[in-house]
């Protein structure tokens, strides 16, 4: 968990998600993400029948306290937590 928290702090991320590659046939069981070159999530699918990525959420999240308490309705309608996500190492 130390590396995960260090990654979150170094990136000054609002949210960090622990992710792992899974077999393509298993992606339907997970939320999956596509990353940009900076490892920021640019696309998210929740338990899609045919996922665009095999990078799956492990269900481990770190949130910046300020992010959780400020403007809780801001991301409604954009799915998941909008575009302010950084996947963990």
Order of alpha helices (4+ residues) and beta strands (2+ residues): alpha-beta-beta-beta-beta-alpha-beta
